[in-house]
Every structure is written in structure tokens, then in C-alpha cells.
Amino acid sequence: MSLLCWFPSGLTSNVDLRSRENNSSHRTKEIDRDRLIVRRGQPFSVAVQICDSTVQNGQLELVLHLGKRDEVMIKVQRESGGADHWWFSQQAAQDEVMLTLHSPADAIIGQYRLAVLVMSPDGHIVQKIEGVSFHLLFNPWNKDDAVYLPEESHLQEYVMNETGIIYRGTSEYISSIPWNYGQFEDNIMDICFEVLDNSREALKNSKMDMECRADPVYISRIITAMVNANDDHGVLFGSWTPPYSNGVAPSKWTGSVPILRQWSSTRARAVKYGQCWVFAGVACTVLRCLGIPTRLITNFCSAHDVDGNLCVDVVDTFNSRQDSTWNFHCWVESWMRRDDLPKGNDGWQILDPTPQERSDGVFCCGPCPVTAIKEGNLQVKYDAPFVFAEVNADITHWRVLPNGQRQKVYVDQKSVGRKISTKSVYGDFREDLTVLYKYPEGSKEERTVFQKAGRRVTQPTNESTEPPQLQLLIKHARPVFGSDFDVIAEVRNDGDEDAQVQLTVLATGVTYNSVHQGECQRQMIRVTVAAHEGHREVLRLRYKDYAECTSEHHLIRVKAFAEAQGQNQPLMTVADVPLSVPELLVQIQGKAAVKQQVTAKISFTNPLPVPLKGGVFTVEGAGLLSATQIHVKGEILPGQRVEVSFPFSPIRTGVRKLLVDFDSDRLMDVKGTATLVVRKITGNYIRGISGIFGNLALTDPFV
């Protein structure tokens, strides 16, 4: 990229930012090939052509400006005096001066404006070159940068990869969805800096905020506050129950790009709606774009401890209510050095943009060192007690007696914080990170950590020390959403005498964060369970029974409660039954090349016993196409197969993923993906999407 600059004397100067060469060496060419985008701590060069030999031989001075109102000004030194400041060197050849700029590894990230001053021998400005700007990002390839990450495979995954996998479901039945981070898509970098500029800190004191932007701890904490819109001009409103009026259901999103673009185009008006994986996905996009290595984490059976006692109390009256545990909860981890903390706290830091509790008066969470959670060092900032409880809290179940008093049913010390997961750096499969958060169950190290953190090491589950005579279990297969299925509640009697048992089995529809949607089925019986035998009670759940009370998460919670005559201690057990949905079949027809039209074919079969109305496919892919909606006219009958085809023209080369989501009135959150290799070609530009086949209409998404 070249800039033509005019001087007071009428002479001209041509500035070549050498964007393609610089961006390629700084690993930013995926963001932009025309604008200059570089990483801190790594030199870059620009060429200045001056049409006057007397000016070429003059003394040059370089001045950098940061901020919309030049809040920060930096004079670039001519000679290297250390790695802690900006400096430059120059080399003249014919009518060109090559300027090589060196930034410190802890430089402020942001958009810089460069002024080149040509000075006379007596110190007066002879000519001034302005209008030159560039962006500076974090540099995880530089060993002196606070975000330095040594493994190249990790850098390719946690900084450069534009697509990912988010794990959801339950710890017993883990499912996954693809996600388009799209951190290198058009204008996303600019929007990421808009996010920082709209923070409370930036609006309150822009100079102080700008000076703090050298610190990844500060930047990451700002982002966790700004991804949610609870306190500021943040990106996303959260909503956990339908209807999602005047917005988009969280399950409909397939990536961060449409969310960030909508937020920016509406002048920082919050986008509706997000849930934890959407908040985490957007945060991951912003952090990776700025150059901070980041990965998305899923914690199964995540506790929400509001009072800090490392115990979640569940009071159950067998009526609809909201528990304080989530089937899964998503956050992100970012890699950075913690110079603000004692030694041993570097590495992965937990950041949670989902608004749950306030931290220093703001809905944000982190950065908190993963090592601090594993070791129980809860005095370490930020928000370590809250995060520790999410993966370690006890769950105490109580019931309300007729006289209004509460009776403890049992204490669950093992369920919270299971199968903590992320996408592997080696492919599209799950990596279990639980060992980084917790010592093995029952180990000496685990007991030491609990004592340090203030959690009780042991907790009696009932008043008696005798082993229980009765056991209560729930068994089920993994049913398909739309089918009828059975859930079995089994009472086992290990005692020597028969037991008179009153058994209650309740099935309710719940969201992934345990918001009850309604009762599906209830069954209550009195039964005699013979000594050393068992009784099985079958609860039949038909589609017509659960269709109206299940959310888009397709989850049913079954609770069984058994009370034996003559025994004071009741039994209770809970099981979550995820209902699986079919995947979309996505196929790419033909070989893919940049700006060369290729066709995608999507196939879907209605699994429900009822027709689907308002069907819409949403398609997007980093480097392929922006989020696009394809509407299906008319109803999709039970068992009917729908096929749609559409052309598109890839934008960038490389291994790319096309992500597809299907939603309708009765079935939502159906996903599909296809991987394609986009090659470079030569020739004339071939137009992109120009129409849709048959009776399908192409519309602008999420408006």
C-alpha cells in the first residue's frame, strides 16, 4: 500500500507501507493484505520516496500518535538503546529512504498514526509526512511478549484457527457443535478495537485506558465485561428462556462474525441473544484477533455458588423450580504471563464473559490462573473463589417437610466439575483438561487443596453410619427427539426384610442451565420391595407429552424420590436425558478455488411425527461467505427429506469449514458442517452468490 503525501513546499512524497511483505512476516495477511498490520516486538519496514535529494539527506524524526484525540504520543528514538522503547533505523538508496521500526515487546496495542518529520540542521521542521497509519497487535511468537506461547501447533490452533468445536450436553452424553470464530474476516479487527473503545474505562478516562492496553491482563478483563451488555455498551444481551422476542435464539448462531458486525453497524447496540457458549465464542474471536492465544472450555456439571461457601443448596419440593447447577458451562482460557501475581501463576487464565456475578462491581470474571484453581489458592486475583466453586462445590439436596422444616437428603461431592473439555490442537476431537483443574478424586493432594480452599473434606450424607439398605437408580437409553421412550426407576433392597416404599418419578423439561420449562410426566406408586430384590418402575414418555415442555436444548430431567416406611432417611436421584437430533448432511460439489463458484448441497430429514413450519438454513464460513439465510417454503412433513443447493465463491485459500444451522417452529439447533480445501487460481473474477435454486429465497441474516 502506498500513500501520496504533500508538503508545504509543493514537493511530494510516496510512502510504501510494504503491507504485503510486512503482514506476511507478521502473520497478519489473513486479516488484510492492503493495510499495514504488525505484531509488537518484531521489526517492520516502510519505504519513503522523496522527490528532492536535499530533503533525502535531512535529519528524520518519527512521532507516533495513539487514540482518537492523540491521547498518547511517542517519539521514536533513532538508535537502539534497549528493547523497552520504540526506535528506528534508516537507509537511503537513490530517491528512497527505507525506515525500519522496532517496537518494544510490551508496546500498546492499537492503531498508530505515524508522522515523519524532515528536520533542518538547526532543528526546524522542513517537511512533514502524515496520513500514515498501522495497527499493532500482541505477538505470541515473541519470547519477550507477555502472551508468548512456545509451541507452534498451539499457536496455529489458539491464534490462527478461525473455526472450532464447542462441547455441550451432559457429562454422560457429550455433544458438539461447530463454531465460526472468523477472527480474520473483513472488519472484525476494527470491531475488536471498537469493543475496547466502548468500555467503561475508555469512556471514563481514554488516556489512562490507552496506556493500559499494553497489558493482556487488562485487555482480557475488559473483554469479559464488554462481551456481555449488562453494565455497558457490550456486545450481547443474555436470555435463557424463550420467547426470544426481537432477537435471535442463542442456539441459532453458528459463529461470532454476524454478532460483532451487527453490534458495530447499530453503533454499539447490544445484540439479542446469547447464552454461555455464545458469550465464550465471541470472546474467543476478539482475543484471538488481538493476538492473545485463547481456547474455549466446557465444564460439565458447573456449580453457581452465590454465597461463597463452596456448597450449592438444592431445596426440592418436586415442584417446578430452578437449580443452581448447569449441565454445562462455557468460558475461555487465554495464555499469558502474570507479572501482577506471585511466581507460578503464568499460563492459562480463566476468563468468563457470561454475566453471572459481579467482580469489582462489574459483570465480568477473570483472568484467573488455572494453576491457582488446582492448588486451591483462592486469594489470587481475579475471582478465584467463584471459579473454584464452579468445578469443586458440593451439592446438598434438601426436602421441605410438612412442618416447613428442611431435611437433608444427600450430599453430592463428586458430580461438579467433570470432563472439562476443549477442542484438541491435533484435530476435531475432544481433549479432556480436568487434570489441569483438579487432582484425582480422593487423592491426598485433593484433600490438601480442599482444606486450603476452606471446603469440608468429608460430609456426612445422613445421620446414620450404617450402610443404606435401599438403593435408587434411574436407567435410560439416549432417545431421539420426536420418538417415544422409556425411563426406568429401580429400587434395590439389600436388606434382610421387605421394604414398603413410596416411589415418585417426575420428568420435567429443562434448559441446559436447569431452568424448568414444565412438567412432562409424573408417576407415584406404593410398592413392596422384597429383601435382596428390586423393583423397576417404567415411566413412558411420549412425544406429545414432552414436546411442549422441552426447550431448544432438547433436555429432560428425571427425578426419582423413594421413602421407605420406618426409615427416616429418604432416597433421591436425578438423571438428565438428552434427546438427540439428526445432523445435517452437507456436501461440496466440485473443487473449490478462490473466486471460483462452487456448489454446496444440504440434506435434512424431518424426524418428528408432526410437520415443521418456517424452516430456515443459516450458512456461513470463515473465508467462504458471510452468514446467509435460505428459507424453506411450505411445510416439511414427517419423514420428508429436504435438499437445497446454492452456489458461493470462496474468498480466501486454505482448509475451510462451511457451517450450517437449521431451525423451525418445532425443531431448532440442528447443525451440519463440511470441510473443503480452497486453492488459489488465476483468471478473471467469477461472481459469488447470485441466486438460489427452486423455491428458495436468499435474505440478509439476523436483521
N, C-alpha and C positions, 0 to 999 in steps of 0.2 A: 504494500500500500504506500502511495506517495502523496505528499501534501505540498501544495504550492504556496509559499509564504511571501508576502510583500513587505518591503522595508520602507522606512521614511524617505530614503534617498531615491526610491524608484527602482532599485535593484530587486531581483527576485532570487528566491532560494527554493530548491526542490528537496523535500525531506522524504527519504525512502525508509519506512519503518521495518522493512525486510520481514514482514509479518509471517510469510510462509516459512522462511528459514527458521526464524526465532520460535514460532509456535510449534514447529515440528520438533525442535530440540528440547522445548519445554513441555512437551506432551499436552499441548492445548489445541492442536489443529482440529480436533473433533468439535471444539466449541466454535471456532471461527478461523477462517483462513485469511481474511482481509484485515480484521482489527488485530492490533498487537496485544497478545495476552501472554504473560510470562509468570514464572514462579520465583518466589523470593530466594535469595542466596545463590542464584545462578545468573551469570552474566548474559547480557544480550546486546546486540549492536544495531545502530541505526546510521544511515548514511545521509549526509547533508551536502548538497551540491550548491555552491555559492558562485555566482557569476561575476566575481571580481577577485583577482589574485591578492589585492591588498587586504581584502576582508578575510580571505582564507588564512593569511598569516597572522591574523589578530589573535589576541588572547580570548579564549572562550570561557564562559561561566554557565553552569547549568543550575536551574532552580526548579524544584518540584512543588506542586500545589495539590493539596487533598481537600475534599469537601466542597459542597455546593457554594459555600461562601469563603473558600480558601482558609478553612479553619486551621489547617496545618501547612506550614511552608518549610521546605528542606533545601538547604544549599548543598549541592553535590560537590564534594571535595575533588581536587584534581589528581591527587596521588593517594595510593593505598596507605592507610595508617592503621589498619586493623580490619577485622570483619564485622565491627559493630556499627558501621556507618556507611552511607552511600558514597561512592567515589566513581570517577570515570577516567578513561584514557582516550586520547585522540591520535589519529594517524591520517596525514594528508597525502593524497595521491591525485595528481592532475587537478581537476576542479572539484574534487570530492574530499570531504572530511568524514572519516569513519569514527563514530563515537561508540565506545563500549562502556556500558553502565553496569556497575556492580551494586547489588542491593544486599543489605545485611540479612541474615537468616531469620531475624526477628522483626523484619520490616512490617509496617502497617499494610494490611491487605486493602485493596480498593482501587478506584480509578484515579490515576495520577495524570496531571497536566504538566507537560514539560516545556519550559521556556529556555531557549538557547540565546545567551547574550554574547555579542561580539564586542569586546572592550578595546578601547584605545589604550596606548601606553600610559596615559595619565589617569586611567581609571574611569573614563566616561563610556557610556553605552553608545556604540556606533550603530549597531543594528540589533534587532530583536526578532527572534523566530518564535512564534507562538502557534497555538492550534494543534500541537502535537499531544496526543493522549495515549495512554495504555492502561491495562488492568494488571494488577499484581495479585497472585493467589498464594496460598500456602504451598509448601514444597515437601511432600512426604518422601521424596527421593534424596533430599539433602540431609546429611547426618547431623547438621547443626540446627535444623529446624525442629521445633517442639513436637511436630507431628511426624517425625521421621519414622518410617516403617521399613525395616531392612529386607524383608522377603519380597522378591519381585512378584511371585504368584499372588501374594496377598494384596499388593498394590494394584495388580490387574483386576482383582475381584472387588476390592473395597474402595477403589477410587475410579477406575476406568470402566467397570462393567455397568451398562445402562439398564440392564434387566435383572430381575431377581425372583426369588420364590419366597412367599410368606406362608408360614405354617400356622394352621388353625385347627379347630376341632376339639378333641379331648385327648388326654394323655394315653388312653387306650386305643383311640381311633384318630390318629393324626392325619389331617388332610392338608392340602396345599393349594395355593393359587399363584399364578404368575403376576408380577408387578413390573410396570414400566417406570423406572426411575427417571430416565430421559434427561440426565443432568447436562448433556451436551446438545440438547435440542435448541433451536433458534430462540434467542432472547431469554433463555432460562437463567443464564449467568446474571444478566441485568436485573431480572426479577429477584434473584437471591440477594443482590445488594439493595434492592428496594425493600426487601423484608427487614434488613438491618436498619435502613434509613427510617423506617416507620416504627421502630421500637420506642418504648417509653424513654429509654436512656438517651437515644439520639434526639428525640424531640425536646427533651428537657435540657440537655447540655450537649450540643452537637460536637463541640471541640473536645470535651472530655471523652465522649463516646468514640470519636475518630481516633484519638490517641490510644484507646484501649483495644483497638481492632488488630493489634499485633498478637494478642493473646488468644490461643484457641480455647482456653477455659472460658474466657469472657464471651467469645463469639458463640460457642456451643450453648452456653446458658441462655443467651439472648434468643437463640433459635428455638429452644424448647418452650420459651414463653411466647414467641411470635407465631409458631405453627398453630396454636390454638388462639381463639379470639376472645377469651374470657376477660382479659384485663386491658386490651389494647386494640390496635388495628391489625390483629392477627389474621392468619390465612383461613382457618376453618372453624365453623361452629360445630359442636358435637351434639349428636342426638342418638339415643339408644332405643327409642321406641317409635314405631310408625304411628300415624302417617307422617311422612317427611314432606310437609307442606312447603310449597315454593322452593323446593330444592331437589337434590339428587339423593336417593337412598345410598348409604355408605357402601353397601355391597355392590353397587353398580360401577363404582370406579375401578378402572384397570391400571391406572398409573397416576403419577403426580403432575404431569405436564398440563393437562386441562385445568386442574385445580389452580396451579400457580398462574397460568395465563388468565383465567377468569378473575382471580383476585387482583391482578395487576390492571387488567382492562377496565375494571369497575372502580379504580382508584382506591384500592385497599379496603374494599367492602368484603366482609367475610363470606366465604363460600359455604353453602349448605349442602351436605352434612358430612361429618366424619365420625369414625369410631377408631379404636386404638390402632388397628393396623394401617388405617388411612393416615392418621397423625404421624405414625412412625415412618410410613413410606415417604411422605412429603419431607419430613426432617432428614431422612437419609439422602434424598435428592439434593437438598440445599447443602448439606455438609460435604457430600462428595464433590459437588460442583465447586465449592470453595477450596477444595484440596485436602480436606480432613478425612482420613480413612474411616469408613463407617460401615457397619453391618446391622441388619435388622434382626432382632431377637424375639423369640416367643417363649414365654414362661407359662407352662401348663399348671392349672390349679393355682392361680395367683391370688394372694390374700390382699385385702384392703383394710389395714389396721388404722383406725381413725384416732385412737387414744394412746397409741404408742406403748401398749403393754405387751406386744408381741403375741397377742391372743385375739382371735376373732370369735365373738359370741354369736351363735345362731339360735334364736329362740323360735321354736317351731310349734305352731298350733294346728298344723295340717290345713291351714287356710293360705290363700294366695299371699305372697309376701316377697320381698327381695332379700336374698342372702348377701353376704359380704365377700364372697369369693367368685372369681371369674374362671370359667373353663379354660380360657387362655387370655393372656395379655401381652401386647407387643410394645417394645421400646427399641431403642437403638443403642449400640455401643460405638464410641469413637476412640481412636487411638491417639494418645498424646502424652507428653511429659508433664508431670505435675510439680512444677517448681514451687508452687504455693503450699505444698504438703511435705511431710517428712519422707525420707527415703523409703522406697518400697511401694509407692502408690502410683508409679508410672504404668503405662499400658492402656488396656481397655477401660473406658469410662462409661458408666451407665447414664443415659440421657432419656428422659421420658416426657414427650410433648403432650400426652393425653392429660387433660385437666382433671386431676383427682383431688389433690390437696395443695394448699398454698405453701410456698417456700419463700421466706423473707417477704411475705405479703403478696406474692405473685404466683399464679398457677404455672409453675414450671418445676422441673425435677432434674437434678444433676448439674454438672458431671460428678459422678460418684465412682471411685475406683472399684473395679470388680474384686481386686485383692482384698480391699477393706471389708467387703461383704463376706468373703470366705473366711477371713480371720476374725470377724466379729468386732472390728474397730469402728464402732458406731459414732465416735466423736469426730470422725473425719468428715469434712465438708465435700459435697453437698448432699443432704437428705439421706444419709446412710441408714438411720433407723427405719424410715419408711420403706426403703428398698429391701433391707434385711427382712422385714416382716413379709414382704411380698413373696419371698422364697423360703421362709422358715417359720411362719407363725403357726401356732396351734389353732385348731378349730374345735371349739367346745359347743356341743349341741345340748340345748335345754328344751324342756317342755313346760307348758304352763298347766298347773294342777287346778282342779275345780275351785280351790280356795284362793286362787290367784298367785300362789307361790310358784317359784321356778324349781324344777328338778333337773339335775344334770343327768343326761342320758349317756353320753360318752365323749371322750376327748380324742381327736384325731391329730396325731403328731407327725404323720408320715406323708400325707397327701399333698401338702402345699409345696410348690416349687419342684415340679417334676419335668423331666425330659426337656430341659431348657435348650432351645434349638435355633439353628441358623442354617442358611444355605452354605454348602461346602465350597471351598475355593477350587475343588477338583472336579466339579460337575454339578448337575442339577439333582442333588440328593441331600438329605438332612445330615447335619453334623450336630452331635449332642455335646453341649457345653456345660452340663450340670456339674461336672467335676471342677470347673473353674469357679463356681459359685458356692459349692458345699463340699465338705468332707463326707466320706462314705457313712451311710446311715448306721448309727450305733458305735462308731469308732471312737477311740479316745480323743482324737482331735476334734470331733464333732461336739463331744461333751464339753471340752475346754472352751470352744467357741461360744457355745450356748451360755456357759457361766459368765464369760466375759461380756456377752451382749445383754445379760440380765434375764434370759429366758430360763424357765424352770427346766431342769434336765429330765426329771421324771414327773409324771402327773397321773394320779390315780384315775381310772376310768369309772370306778364305782366304789361304793363304801365297803364292799366285801373283798377279802383277799382270796376267797375260794374261786376256782376257775368256773366260768359260766356254764350252766347245764344246757342252755339253748343257744343256737346259732341262727342267724338270719342272713340269707343271701338273696341277691337278685341276679337272674341269668337272662341273657337276651342275645340274639344274633344282631348283625348290622343290617337293618331293613332298608329298603329303597323308599324314598319319599313318593307317596302315591299308592303304596301297597298296604294291605292289612298284615298285621304281625302280632306275635305273642310275646309277652314278658312274663317270666316265671319268678314268683317269690317263694323261696323254700325255707321252711323252718325245720331245723335239725335238733333232735333231742338226744343229747349224750348222757342224760341221767338214767338212773335205775327205775324211775317212776314215770308214769304217764303225765303229760302236762296239758292243762286246759288253757288254750291260747286264744286271745282275741287278736286277729290279724287285720290290719288296714293297709291297703295298697292304693297309692294315689299317683296318677300320671298328669303332669302339667306341661304345657308348652312354655319354654323359657328362651331368653336370648343368651348369647354366649357369656354375658356378664350377670346372669342369674336374675334378670328382670322377668317376673312371671307374666305370661300372656293370657293365661286362662286354664281352666281345668278341662282335661281331655276325658278322663275316666277315673272312677273311684270304686273300690270294692272293699267290703268289710264283712268278715265272717268270724264265727267262733268254731274252733276245731280242736279235737283231741289228738295230740301228737304222741304216739306210743313211745315207750322207752327204747332208746337206741335205734330209733327210726326217724323218718322225716315226713313232712307234708309239703306238697307242691300246689301252689295256687296259681292258676293261669289267668292272666289279665289280657283279654283280647282287645287290641287297638285297631280300629278300622279307620280308613282314610277320612270318612265322613265325620268321625269323632275328633280327629286331631287337626284337620285341615284349617279350621278357623282359629285355632289357638296356638299354632306354631308360627314363629317369626321367619324372616328370610334366612335365619341361621339353621333352620330345619333341625331343631333340637328338642327332645322330650326328656324331662326329668321325672324319674320314678322313685318314689319314697315308699319304703315298707316299714311299718311300725307294729311290733309284737309285744303284747303284755300278757304274761302268764299268771294264772291265778295262784296266789300265795307267795308271789315274788315281788319285791319292791322295785327291782331294777328292770325297767323296760329295755327293749332292743329296738334299734333303728338303723337302717342302712339306706344309702342313696346311690343311684346309678343314673348316669346321663346316657341317653340313647341318641346318637347322631343318625339322622336319616340321610343316606347318600343320594346324590343326584348324578345323573349321567353327565359325562363330559361332552363337549362339542368336538366334532371331528373337523379339523382344519387342514386343508391340503393346498400346496402351492403347485400350480401347473406351469411347467416350463422353467427355464433357468433365469435367475434374477441378475440384473445388471443395473448400474446407476443410470437413472433417467430412461430406462427401458421398461416399457409396460409389461407387467406380469399379472396373472390372474390368481386370485385366491378363491377357494371353494369351501363353504361351510355347510355341514350337515348336522341336523338335530332332529331327534325323535321325541315326541311328547310322551313322558312316562306316566302321566296322570290319567285317572279314569274320567276326567272332565275336560272340556275344551279350554284352550288357552287363548286369551284375547290381548290385544295391544303388544304383541311380540316385537322386540327390537334388539338387534345385534349392535354392539358397540365394538369397533375395531380400531386398534392403534398399535404403533410400534416405533421405538426409537430408531431414527434413521430410515424409516419406511414411509410413514404417513401420520398426520395428526389424527386425533380421536375423531372418528366418523361414525355416524349412526345410520343403520339400514333398517327400515321399518317393514314389518311383515303385514300385509293387508289381510283382513279377514281372520277367521278362527283357525287354530291348529287343533284338529280333532284328536281324541285319544288314540295313541299309537301311530299317528300320522308323522311321516318323515318330511322335513322341510329342507330344501337345498337352495342356497343362494351363492351366486358368483359375482365377483366385482373385480375390476382392474385397478391397479395402482402402480406408481412408478417410484422405486426406492430412491432415497436421497443420498445416502452415504454407503460406502463399501463396508465389508466385514460380515461377521456372523451376526445375524439379526433375528429378532423374535417378533412374530405377529401375534398379538394378544386379542382374544375375542371374548366378550361377555354377552350373555342372553338374559333378558328379563321380560316378564309378562305380568298379567294380573294375579296369577296363582302360583307362579314359579319364578324365582329370582336367583341370581348369583350362580348361574351356570357358566363355567369357564372352559376355554379351549386355547391351545397355542400351537404354533407351527414355527420351526426353525428353518431359516434359509441363509444361504451364503450369497451375498451381493458382491459381484465382481465389477471391476472398472472396465468401461468400454470407451471407444472413440466414436465420433459421429455426431450427427445432429441431435439436438434435444428432442426427446419424444414426450409428448404431453402426458400428464398424470391422469388422475381420476376425471373422467368426463361424463360418466353416466352410470346407471345401474340397470342390470338386465331385468326384463319382465315387468312385474307389477311392483317393484321395489322403489322407494323414494330415498334419496340421499339428503340429509339435513345437517345443519350445523349443531354440534352436540352441546348439551348442558346449558342451554340459554333460558 
